[in-house]
Each structure stands twice: as structure tokens, then as C-alpha cells.
Amino acid sequence: MERTRTPVVSGWFTEDGAEGGFRLLGTRCSACAAVFFPREDAYCRNPHCPGGGELAETPLSPRGRVWSYTDGRYRPPAPYVSDPDAPWTPYTLVAVELEAEGMIVLGQAAPGVGVADLAVGMEVEVVGGVLNEDASGTTWTTWRFRPVGSEQ
């Protein structure tokens, strides 16, 4: 069966190589230049915005620095997809301060990257990843963070 790649949340990232590969997508207000992720399509959330301008999609920095990290040692509740009969495998969460925007984005570490591989201030890059593959033939894609220069 041929699998269909589908983003877990439409419009939050692009995998097409157009902007230099995998990129998170935010929105930028034309009036105050505030950047939002997750994207905001209705109004500028900046309380100091002088008038609320147009919100345009903008690719976010592909790199940033580890702001914090931890491991998830419990099985999260729905809508997280998990087989309750399978043994639980801890995963690593990373909070990354994006290079240009200075905002913190949370995501899982790339497979094979654990807390022992990370340090606050370490440079990481956003890469595509797989959240789940279901029986209907859909591969649900998401973003992950990995140390720059890592092949993991």
C-alpha cells in the first residue's frame, strides 16, 4: 500500500524544499512585525500593535538554540496516538529559541536524540518527522529538533 504523507496540523510547516527544506510556518503582522507560532490568521495578538495589520504567512528560522529540554516518561492522553498494549518508550521534548524570531517553540527531539545528547544553548535545527502511521495508509508528519551536524 502506498502511504500518503499528511501534516498533523495543516499550515504549521512545509516539507517542500521551497524555503530551503523543512520549515515551520508562522504569520507576521504587517503593522507591528510581530511573528506568531502557531500561526494566527484572524487578528494580531500583540497588545501593543498600533492597529492590527494584515497577517502574512512567513517561514520561521530553521535553526535555534536549546532553551530547555526534558524527557516524557509517561504515556500522554488522547489525542496522542499510542497503542496501550505496547511498552511505553520515553521521548525527549525540546524548547528551542528560534534564531531570528527569539520565540520559544516546543517539539520532540529527532529519533535517537535523548536528554544526554542535549545542552542548554546548543544549536539545533528543525527537521521533518513522523508522528504516526495508521492502518488507512496515512503517514502523519510533524516537526522535530536535532543538534546541528547530527545525522540522527
N, C-alpha and C positions, 0 to 999 in steps of 0.2 A: 504494500500500500504506500502510495506517495503521500508524504506528510506536508501539511500546509503550515507555514510559519505565520503566527498571528501574535501581535503585541498584546501583553496582558492589559495595557491601557492604551487605547488609540490616541495618537498625537503627543505622547510624552517623550518619544525618542524616534530616531530614524536609523535604519540599518543600511541605507542605500549608498554609501560611499560618496554622495554628492558634496558633503561638507567635510571631507577628509576622513570618512569612515563612520563608525558608530558615534552618534551624538545624542545627548539629552536635548530636548526642546523646551524652551520656556517662552514667555512673552515679555515684551518690553513696551513700556508706556511711552508714547511719543512726547508727552508733555513734561514728564519729570525724569525719564530714563530709568525708572525703577524696573528691575527684572524679577520675574516670578517663576518659581517652580515649586510645586506643579503649576502648570500654565494657568493663566487667568484669562478668560475670554469675555467676561461681562463688564468689569469695571476695574479701575486702578485701585489696588488695596493700600497704596501708600497714603496715610492720613495727611501728609504734608504736600500732596500733589496740588499744583496750582489750578487744576481744572479738569483733570481726567482726560487724557488724550486717547488716541487710537492705540489699541493693543496689537502689536505685530509679533508673529512667531519669530523666535530667534534661537539659533543653535547656541548651546552653552559651552563653556570651556571643556575641552576633552581631558584636561588634567587638573589636579588639585593636590592638596596636602591633607594627610590624615589629621583630623581634628580630635577624634575619639574612636574607640572600637571595643567590641565585646563579643562573646560567643553566646549563641542561643542554645541553651541546654534543655529546653522544653519544647514539646510539640505545640505550635500555636493553634488557636481555634480557627474555624472556617471564617473567611473564605479560603484560607491557605489550603492547598491541595496536598493531602498526605494519606497514605494507606495506614489505617490504625493498626493493622496486623503486622506491618513491617517494623523492624527495630528502628528506633529514632537515632539519627545521626546529627550531632550538633553542627551548626553552621556559624559563620562569622559575619557580624554586622559591622559596617564601617561608616562613620560620619566623616564626610570629606568637604573641606572648604574649597570651593571651585576657584581656580586661579584668577580669572578676571572679575567675576561677579562678587566674590567674597561671601557668597551664601553657602550655607551648610546643606548638603544633600546626603540622605541616608540610603544605603543599599547594601546588598550582600557582597561579600568578597567573592572573587572568582574561585571556582573549584580548585582545591589544593592549597589555598591560602588560608592559614589559620592565624590565631592571635599571636603565636610565636614568630610569625613572619612579618608582623606589622609594628610600627612605632609611631608615636605622635610626631607630626612634622614630615613624615616620609612622603615622597611624591608618588602618587598613584594616577592611573588613567581609567577612564570609563570604557568598558567593553561590553559587547553583547553577551547574553547568556540565556540559558533555557531554564524556565521555572518548572515546567511540567510538560509531559507528552501524554495525551489522553487516547482513549480507545477509538475515538472518531477520526483519528489521523491528524489531529492538530498538535503542533509544537508551539507552546505558549512561550514567547520570548520576553526578556526583561533586560535590565542593565545590571552590571556587576562592576566592582572595582578591583584592580590588581596593581601590584607595585610596578612602577615604570622599569622596563628592561626585563621583566619576568616573562617567562614563556608559559606560565601556568594558565 
